[in-house]
Amino acid sequence: MLTNQELTKKVREISLNYFKRPFEHEAKWNQRLRTTGGRFFPKDLHLDFNPKMAELEDFEGVVLHELTHYHLYRTKRGYKHQDADFKRLLAQVGGLRYAPAVEERKVKYDYVCQNCGQNYPRQRKIDTKKYRCGKCRGQLKIKTSRI
């Protein structure tokens, strides 16, 4: 895995290649990130990245996503996910809109609706007297338990 200095160097190269602008701050690994690919901090303009994403082929797309936040913030344009400027620039550079899944969900329980047959894979056990099918309001029944 890359060190923080090597990561910063890689982010600077990607920034110059795709945005034609320099990345002048620091990029770091953050072990605490679980499902997100990275984070942009407007307060001090550094970027954090999930080390689990580093091995994926889509990691450059995650870097482009965070750099899109960075460059739009620096140019005082809409840098948030819902802003049109963000969506437009992200599409232009080919960054990822959402982080790719790192781990598969650990399904322990499979529930099925008795009326429509809708499947509900769950990690935790649910009370079938309390919860109903979201599609037809039918009663749920446990199909399999993988404990």
Secondary structure, 3 states (H helix, E strand, C coil): CCCHHHHHHHHHHHHHHHHCCCCCCCEEECCCCCCCCEEECCCCCCEEECHHHCCCCCHHHHHHHHHHHHHHHHCCCCCCCCCHHHHHHHHHHCCCCCCCCCCCCCCCEEEEECCCCCEEEECCCCCCCCCECCCCCCEEEEEEECC
